[in-house]
Amino acid sequence: MKRRKINWRRFSLFVLFILVIFIGYNRVEALITAGGDKATAGSPVAGWEEPEGSVRPTDHSSPSPAPEPEPSPSAEPIPSSTPTAEPSVEPLPSATPVPTPTPSVEPSEAENRPSPAPQDNGADDPADNKRVALTFDDGPDLKWTPQILDILKERNVKATFFLVGLQAEKHPEMIQQILDEGHVIGNHTWGHKKLPELNDEQIREEIEQLNQVLESSVGEGATLFRAPYGAVSDKVQAIVDEKGYQVVGWTVDPRDWAGTTPEGMMKIVERQLKPDGIVLLHSFGGKAGDLSNTVEFLPQLIDYLQEEGYSLVTIPELS
């Protein structure tokens, strides 16, 4: 078989042609790739103008970080590595506790006058000084006074009742019951007026008119005297001394007359009570004529005083 002779010239031209095509193809591909990168770098779209001062990103290897929020004008930014703490509110200094107020009915200025100190009876034993006298003003009547007497009788406690003439004249039988059950009576004037506002003659009349009723109804007058509202001026004191009365005030006022609750009255007693004390309560009157709070409170008061080691006595026994 006859072997064909290779035409080297043609073969060289063919190889050169293939190389030219290959090089041309790579060059075109490189140009196309470069054009795509420029578009990715943010080349503006035709017809759109870039804002003045804008800067194109130069590094396309990683996404741009999200912008951090601007700090508040009133606070410095907190480093991102430290957890943000919730703002704390500095508590205001607490005010000094105020005692729980008693009902809104306010006593007159005279009722807040300090009571005369009980007289010294010369007792040497400190235990003997843990005494307290219960006193009841403004009676008698037929509603509250009998209930109070029943409680005192049941507890075997003696007390002192300062009577008002207008009530005593209506209920002389209650005066007798008070005395029969071992209690003591005192003079609380005829009409419960503010004595310092009266003249000398009117003051004497307020005191003596009641004593006349007492002498006619039970055969004896009173030697103890309590001024309405505790109002004792120099003029009043002089007339009382002239008549030979012993002036009696108080050291503990639970404000039963104002409608104070038993719980509120007990807090007042705990705060004001001292040995040889005198507790002011009422057997007639009260807020809107209601002394149910006194009737409810009285057994609790007696229990408390006895648990604290107090002896309950009358005013003459205290003096």
FIVOMI-649101 format. One record per residue (C-alpha): residue number from 1; residue in three letters; y, z, x. Coordinates in steps of 0.1 Angstrom, whole numbers, plus 5000, padded with zeros to 4 digits. Last residue first. Layout:
<atoms>
+-----+-----+------+------+------+
|   n | res |    Y |    Z |    X |
+-----+-----+------+------+------+
| NUM | ALA |    Y |    Z |    X |
...
+-----+-----+------+------+------+
</atoms>
This chain:
<atoms>
+-----+-----+------+------+------+
|   n | res |    Y |    Z |    X |
+-----+-----+------+------+------+
| 319 | SER | 5611 | 6435 | 4444 |
| 318 | LEU | 5578 | 6418 | 4440 |
| 317 | GLU | 5563 | 6443 | 4416 |
| 316 | PRO | 5595 | 6441 | 4395 |
| 315 | ILE | 5592 | 6403 | 4395 |
| 314 | THR | 5557 | 6402 | 4382 |
| 313 | VAL | 5527 | 6397 | 4405 |
| 312 | LEU | 5501 | 6371 | 4415 |
| 311 | SER | 5484 | 6380 | 4447 |
| 310 | TYR | 5481 | 6352 | 4472 |
| 309 | GLY | 5450 | 6345 | 4493 |
| 308 | GLU | 5453 | 6307 | 4495 |
| 307 | GLU | 5424 | 6304 | 4470 |
| 306 | GLN | 5443 | 6327 | 4446 |
| 305 | LEU | 5474 | 6304 | 4448 |
| 304 | TYR | 5453 | 6273 | 4443 |
| 303 | ASP | 5434 | 6287 | 4413 |
| 302 | ILE | 5466 | 6299 | 4397 |
| 301 | LEU | 5483 | 6265 | 4402 |
| 300 | GLN | 5454 | 6245 | 4388 |
| 299 | PRO | 5453 | 6268 | 4357 |
| 298 | LEU | 5491 | 6262 | 4352 |
| 297 | PHE | 5491 | 6224 | 4357 |
| 296 | GLU | 5478 | 6214 | 4324 |
| 295 | VAL | 5500 | 6237 | 4304 |
| 294 | THR | 5530 | 6226 | 4326 |
| 293 | ASN | 5523 | 6189 | 4320 |
| 292 | SER | 5520 | 6195 | 4283 |
| 291 | LEU | 5556 | 6208 | 4284 |
| 290 | ASP | 5571 | 6181 | 4262 |
| 289 | GLY | 5605 | 6187 | 4245 |
| 288 | ALA | 5618 | 6153 | 4256 |
| 287 | LYS | 5614 | 6165 | 4292 |
| 286 | GLY | 5607 | 6202 | 4291 |
| 285 | GLY | 5619 | 6227 | 4265 |
| 284 | PHE | 5601 | 6259 | 4261 |
| 283 | SER | 5577 | 6280 | 4283 |
| 282 | HIS | 5592 | 6268 | 4316 |
| 281 | LEU | 5583 | 6271 | 4353 |
| 280 | LEU | 5601 | 6284 | 4384 |
| 279 | VAL | 5578 | 6299 | 4411 |
| 278 | ILE | 5591 | 6329 | 4430 |
| 277 | GLY | 5578 | 6334 | 4466 |
| 276 | ASP | 5570 | 6367 | 4484 |
| 275 | PRO | 5549 | 6347 | 4509 |
| 274 | LYS | 5560 | 6310 | 4512 |
| 273 | LEU | 5555 | 6280 | 4489 |
| 272 | GLN | 5578 | 6250 | 4493 |
| 271 | ARG | 5555 | 6222 | 4505 |
| 270 | GLU | 5523 | 6232 | 4488 |
| 269 | VAL | 5542 | 6239 | 4456 |
| 268 | ILE | 5559 | 6205 | 4457 |
| 267 | LYS | 5526 | 6188 | 4462 |
| 266 | MET | 5511 | 6207 | 4433 |
| 265 | MET | 5540 | 6196 | 4411 |
| 264 | GLY | 5534 | 6159 | 4419 |
| 263 | GLU | 5497 | 6162 | 4410 |
| 262 | PRO | 5504 | 6181 | 4378 |
| 261 | THR | 5528 | 6153 | 4368 |
| 260 | THR | 5566 | 6159 | 4368 |
| 259 | GLY | 5581 | 6157 | 4333 |
| 258 | ALA | 5616 | 6168 | 4344 |
| 257 | TRP | 5612 | 6204 | 4332 |
| 256 | ASP | 5580 | 6207 | 4352 |
| 255 | ARG | 5602 | 6204 | 4383 |
| 254 | PRO | 5578 | 6222 | 4407 |
| 253 | ASP | 5607 | 6245 | 4417 |
| 252 | VAL | 5597 | 6271 | 4443 |
| 251 | THR | 5620 | 6297 | 4458 |
| 250 | TRP | 5635 | 6311 | 4426 |
| 249 | GLY | 5665 | 6331 | 4414 |
| 248 | VAL | 5666 | 6367 | 4401 |
| 247 | VAL | 5698 | 6387 | 4396 |
| 246 | GLN | 5692 | 6424 | 4390 |
| 245 | TYR | 5713 | 6436 | 4361 |
| 244 | GLY | 5736 | 6466 | 4361 |
| 243 | LYS | 5762 | 6454 | 4337 |
| 242 | GLU | 5790 | 6455 | 4363 |
| 241 | ASP | 5767 | 6437 | 4388 |
| 240 | VAL | 5763 | 6409 | 4363 |
| 239 | ILE | 5801 | 6408 | 4358 |
| 238 | ALA | 5807 | 6406 | 4395 |
| 237 | GLN | 5780 | 6380 | 4401 |
| 236 | VAL | 5795 | 6358 | 4374 |
| 235 | LYS | 5830 | 6359 | 4390 |
| 234 | ASP | 5816 | 6353 | 4424 |
| 233 | SER | 5797 | 6322 | 4411 |
| 232 | VAL | 5761 | 6322 | 4400 |
| 231 | ALA | 5747 | 6289 | 4388 |
| 230 | GLY | 5708 | 6291 | 4389 |
| 229 | TYR | 5707 | 6263 | 4363 |
| 228 | PRO | 5711 | 6291 | 4337 |
| 227 | ALA | 5716 | 6324 | 4354 |
| 226 | ARG | 5685 | 6347 | 4357 |
| 225 | PHE | 5689 | 6384 | 4348 |
| 224 | LEU | 5664 | 6413 | 4351 |
| 223 | THR | 5673 | 6446 | 4333 |
| 222 | ALA | 5662 | 6435 | 4299 |
| 221 | GLY | 5668 | 6453 | 4266 |
| 220 | GLU | 5645 | 6476 | 4247 |
| 219 | GLY | 5635 | 6483 | 4211 |
| 218 | VAL | 5614 | 6452 | 4205 |
| 217 | SER | 5635 | 6433 | 4179 |
| 216 | SER | 5668 | 6452 | 4178 |
| 215 | GLU | 5669 | 6458 | 4216 |
| 214 | LEU | 5660 | 6422 | 4224 |
| 213 | VAL | 5686 | 6408 | 4200 |
| 212 | GLN | 5713 | 6430 | 4215 |
| 211 | ASN | 5703 | 6420 | 4250 |
| 210 | LEU | 5708 | 6383 | 4240 |
| 209 | GLN | 5743 | 6390 | 4228 |
| 208 | GLU | 5751 | 6409 | 4259 |
| 207 | ILE | 5746 | 6381 | 4284 |
| 206 | GLU | 5764 | 6352 | 4267 |
| 205 | GLU | 5791 | 6376 | 4254 |
| 204 | ARG | 5798 | 6389 | 4289 |
| 203 | ILE | 5802 | 6353 | 4302 |
| 202 | GLN | 5824 | 6344 | 4273 |
| 201 | GLU | 5847 | 6374 | 4280 |
| 200 | ASP | 5850 | 6365 | 4317 |
| 199 | ASN | 5858 | 6329 | 4312 |
| 198 | LEU | 5832 | 6301 | 4311 |
| 197 | GLU | 5826 | 6272 | 4335 |
| 196 | PRO | 5809 | 6295 | 4360 |
| 195 | LEU | 5784 | 6305 | 4333 |
| 194 | LYS | 5768 | 6271 | 4328 |
| 193 | LYS | 5754 | 6275 | 4293 |
| 192 | HIS | 5719 | 6285 | 4283 |
| 191 | GLY | 5728 | 6297 | 4248 |
| 190 | TRP | 5722 | 6334 | 4248 |
| 189 | THR | 5717 | 6342 | 4284 |
| 188 | HIS | 5685 | 6341 | 4305 |
| 187 | ASN | 5677 | 6378 | 4303 |
| 186 | GLY | 5643 | 6389 | 4315 |
| 185 | ILE | 5610 | 6399 | 4300 |
| 184 | VAL | 5579 | 6413 | 4318 |
| 183 | HIS | 5543 | 6407 | 4310 |
| 182 | GLY | 5516 | 6432 | 4300 |
| 181 | GLU | 5500 | 6415 | 4270 |
| 180 | ASP | 5520 | 6436 | 4246 |
| 179 | LEU | 5552 | 6426 | 4262 |
| 178 | ILE | 5547 | 6389 | 4257 |
| 177 | GLN | 5533 | 6395 | 4222 |
| 176 | GLN | 5565 | 6415 | 4213 |
| 175 | ILE | 5587 | 6386 | 4224 |
| 174 | MET | 5565 | 6362 | 4205 |
| 173 | GLU | 5571 | 6382 | 4173 |
| 172 | PRO | 5608 | 6380 | 4178 |
| 171 | HIS | 5606 | 6342 | 4173 |
| 170 | LYS | 5639 | 6328 | 4160 |
| 169 | GLU | 5662 | 6353 | 4176 |
| 168 | ALA | 5644 | 6349 | 4209 |
| 167 | GLN | 5649 | 6311 | 4208 |
| 166 | LEU | 5687 | 6313 | 4205 |
| 165 | GLY | 5688 | 6342 | 4229 |
| 164 | VAL | 5671 | 6325 | 4258 |
| 163 | LEU | 5643 | 6344 | 4274 |
| 162 | PHE | 5633 | 6348 | 4311 |
| 161 | PHE | 5595 | 6354 | 4310 |
| 160 | THR | 5579 | 6372 | 4340 |
| 159 | ALA | 5542 | 6369 | 4347 |
| 158 | LYS | 5509 | 6388 | 4347 |
| 157 | VAL | 5476 | 6371 | 4355 |
| 156 | ASN | 5442 | 6381 | 4340 |
| 155 | ARG | 5430 | 6344 | 4342 |
| 154 | GLU | 5422 | 6343 | 4305 |
| 153 | LYS | 5454 | 6362 | 4296 |
| 152 | LEU | 5475 | 6339 | 4317 |
| 151 | ILE | 5460 | 6308 | 4301 |
| 150 | ASP | 5464 | 6323 | 4266 |
| 149 | LEU | 5501 | 6332 | 4273 |
| 148 | ILE | 5508 | 6297 | 4284 |
| 147 | GLN | 5493 | 6283 | 4252 |
| 146 | PRO | 5513 | 6308 | 4231 |
| 145 | THR | 5546 | 6298 | 4249 |
| 144 | TRP | 5541 | 6261 | 4244 |
| 143 | LYS | 5540 | 6257 | 4206 |
| 142 | LEU | 5555 | 6287 | 4189 |
| 141 | ASP | 5586 | 6291 | 4210 |
| 140 | PRO | 5599 | 6317 | 4235 |
| 139 | GLY | 5614 | 6305 | 4256 |
| 138 | ASP | 5639 | 6291 | 4281 |
| 137 | ASP | 5623 | 6301 | 4314 |
| 136 | PHE | 5588 | 6310 | 4328 |
| 135 | THR | 5583 | 6330 | 4360 |
| 134 | LEU | 5552 | 6332 | 4382 |
| 133 | ALA | 5556 | 6357 | 4410 |
| 132 | VAL | 5540 | 6353 | 4445 |
| 131 | ARG | 5524 | 6377 | 4469 |
| 130 | LYS | 5511 | 6372 | 4504 |
| 129 | ASN | 5533 | 6400 | 4517 |
| 128 | ASP | 5505 | 6426 | 4512 |
| 127 | ALA | 5484 | 6407 | 4537 |
| 126 | PRO | 5511 | 6412 | 4564 |
| 125 | ASP | 5505 | 6450 | 4560 |
| 124 | ASP | 5538 | 6469 | 4566 |
| 123 | ALA | 5553 | 6468 | 4531 |
| 122 | GLY | 5589 | 6480 | 4531 |
| 121 | ASN | 5598 | 6467 | 4497 |
| 120 | ASP | 5622 | 6441 | 4511 |
| 119 | GLN | 5642 | 6424 | 4484 |
| 118 | PRO | 5635 | 6389 | 4474 |
| 117 | ALA | 5659 | 6363 | 4489 |
| 116 | PRO | 5686 | 6351 | 4464 |
| 115 | SER | 5677 | 6315 | 4454 |
| 114 | PRO | 5693 | 6286 | 4470 |
| 113 | ARG | 5715 | 6264 | 4448 |
| 112 | ASN | 5697 | 6233 | 4437 |
| 111 | GLU | 5700 | 6242 | 4400 |
| 110 | ALA | 5738 | 6243 | 4404 |
| 109 | GLU | 5740 | 6207 | 4413 |
| 108 | SER | 5724 | 6197 | 4381 |
| 107 | PRO | 5688 | 6187 | 4381 |
| 106 | GLU | 5680 | 6150 | 4383 |
| 105 | VAL | 5657 | 6134 | 4358 |
| 104 | SER | 5641 | 6105 | 4376 |
| 103 | PRO | 5606 | 6120 | 4380 |
| 102 | THR | 5596 | 6134 | 4414 |
| 101 | PRO | 5600 | 6114 | 4445 |
| 100 | THR | 5570 | 6111 | 4470 |
|  99 | PRO | 5581 | 6125 | 4503 |
|  98 | VAL | 5596 | 6099 | 4526 |
|  97 | PRO | 5577 | 6088 | 4556 |
|  96 | THR | 5598 | 6081 | 4586 |
|  95 | ALA | 5603 | 6043 | 4589 |
|  94 | SER | 5578 | 6022 | 4607 |
|  93 | PRO | 5591 | 6003 | 4637 |
|  92 | LEU | 5591 | 5965 | 4629 |
|  91 | PRO | 5559 | 5947 | 4638 |
|  90 | GLU | 5561 | 5920 | 4665 |
|  89 | VAL | 5547 | 5889 | 4650 |
|  88 | SER | 5522 | 5871 | 4672 |
|  87 | PRO | 5523 | 5833 | 4677 |
|  86 | GLU | 5488 | 5818 | 4678 |
|  85 | ALA | 5476 | 5813 | 4713 |
|  84 | THR | 5473 | 5777 | 4727 |
|  83 | PRO | 5443 | 5775 | 4750 |
|  82 | THR | 5454 | 5770 | 4786 |
|  81 | SER | 5444 | 5738 | 4804 |
|  80 | SER | 5469 | 5717 | 4784 |
|  79 | PRO | 5498 | 5737 | 4799 |
|  78 | ILE | 5521 | 5750 | 4771 |
|  77 | PRO | 5553 | 5732 | 4766 |
|  76 | GLU | 5585 | 5754 | 4765 |
|  75 | ALA | 5597 | 5765 | 4731 |
|  74 | SER | 5629 | 5760 | 4711 |
|  73 | PRO | 5633 | 5722 | 4715 |
|  72 | SER | 5596 | 5717 | 4707 |
|  71 | PRO | 5578 | 5698 | 4734 |
|  70 | GLU | 5573 | 5661 | 4729 |
|  69 | PRO | 5537 | 5651 | 4722 |
|  68 | GLU | 5517 | 5637 | 4750 |
|  67 | PRO | 5513 | 5599 | 4750 |
|  66 | ALA | 5477 | 5587 | 4748 |
|  65 | PRO | 5464 | 5576 | 4782 |
|  64 | SER | 5464 | 5539 | 4790 |
|  63 | PRO | 5430 | 5522 | 4790 |
|  62 | SER | 5413 | 5516 | 4824 |
|  61 | SER | 5410 | 5487 | 4848 |
|  60 | HIS | 5439 | 5467 | 4834 |
|  59 | ASP | 5464 | 5480 | 4859 |
|  58 | THR | 5498 | 5464 | 4858 |
|  57 | PRO | 5511 | 5474 | 4824 |
|  56 | ARG | 5541 | 5456 | 4813 |
|  55 | VAL | 5574 | 5475 | 4813 |
|  54 | SER | 5599 | 5473 | 4785 |
|  53 | GLY | 5636 | 5475 | 4794 |
|  52 | GLU | 5648 | 5451 | 4768 |
|  51 | PRO | 5624 | 5445 | 4741 |
|  50 | GLU | 5601 | 5415 | 4746 |
|  49 | GLU | 5611 | 5384 | 4726 |
|  48 | TRP | 5586 | 5368 | 4703 |
|  47 | GLY | 5587 | 5330 | 4696 |
|  46 | ALA | 5557 | 5321 | 4716 |
|  45 | VAL | 5535 | 5352 | 4722 |
|  44 | PRO | 5545 | 5372 | 4752 |
|  43 | SER | 5520 | 5374 | 4781 |
|  42 | GLY | 5504 | 5408 | 4779 |
|  41 | ALA | 5481 | 5410 | 4809 |
|  40 | THR | 5453 | 5395 | 4787 |
|  39 | ALA | 5472 | 5362 | 4787 |
|  38 | LYS | 5475 | 5362 | 4824 |
|  37 | ASP | 5438 | 5370 | 4828 |
|  36 | GLY | 5429 | 5340 | 4806 |
|  35 | GLY | 5448 | 5316 | 4828 |
|  34 | ALA | 5430 | 5329 | 4859 |
|  33 | THR | 5397 | 5323 | 4842 |
|  32 | ILE | 5406 | 5287 | 4833 |
|  31 | LEU | 5417 | 5280 | 4869 |
|  30 | ALA | 5385 | 5295 | 4883 |
|  29 | GLU | 5364 | 5273 | 4860 |
|  28 | VAL | 5383 | 5242 | 4870 |
|  27 | ARG | 5376 | 5250 | 4907 |
|  26 | ASN | 5340 | 5257 | 4901 |
|  25 | TYR | 5335 | 5223 | 4884 |
|  24 | GLY | 5353 | 5204 | 4910 |
|  23 | ILE | 5332 | 5219 | 4937 |
|  22 | PHE | 5300 | 5210 | 4919 |
|  21 | ILE | 5312 | 5175 | 4910 |
|  20 | VAL | 5322 | 5169 | 4947 |
|  19 | LEU | 5289 | 5183 | 4959 |
|  18 | ILE | 5269 | 5159 | 4936 |
|  17 | PHE | 5289 | 5129 | 4947 |
|  16 | LEU | 5283 | 5138 | 4983 |
|  15 | VAL | 5245 | 5140 | 4977 |
|  14 | PHE | 5246 | 5105 | 4960 |
|  13 | LEU | 5266 | 5090 | 4988 |
|  12 | SER | 5242 | 5104 | 5014 |
|  11 | PHE | 5212 | 5089 | 4995 |
|  10 | ARG | 5228 | 5056 | 4992 |
|   9 | ARG | 5233 | 5055 | 5029 |
|   8 | TRP | 5199 | 5067 | 5037 |
|   7 | ASN | 5182 | 5039 | 5019 |
|   6 | ILE | 5146 | 5050 | 5021 |
|   5 | LYS | 5120 | 5022 | 5029 |
|   4 | ARG | 5093 | 5018 | 5004 |
|   3 | ARG | 5057 | 5021 | 5018 |
|   2 | LYS | 5034 | 4991 | 5013 |
|   1 | MET | 5000 | 5000 | 5000 |
+-----+-----+------+------+------+
</atoms>
